[in-house]
Amino acid sequence: MAKKKGSIDPDEQALIAWCIEVEGLLVAAGASVREAQQHIEEEAEWFTDQFYDGLTPEEAAKAALN
C-alpha cells in the first residue's frame, strides 16, 4: 500500500514528539526556545541516535547539557 502524500511515518511522528519534549527540558534548564531548537537541529543525528537507543527525553536533555 502506498504511503499518502504528506503523511508522517509513526516512527518519525514519535521522534518529533520526543524532540519537542527534549526542547522543553532544555528550555526549563535555561536555554531560550531558539537556542534549544537550534541545538536540536544542529545535532539532529545525535538526538535521533539517542531516541532509537531508547533514552528518555530527560536522559537526552541531561546528556546534551553536559
Secondary structure as UniProt FT lines:
FT   TURN            5..6
FT   HELIX           10..28
FT   TURN            29..30
FT   HELIX           33..42
FT   HELIX           44..52
FT   TURN            53..54
FT   HELIX           57..65
//
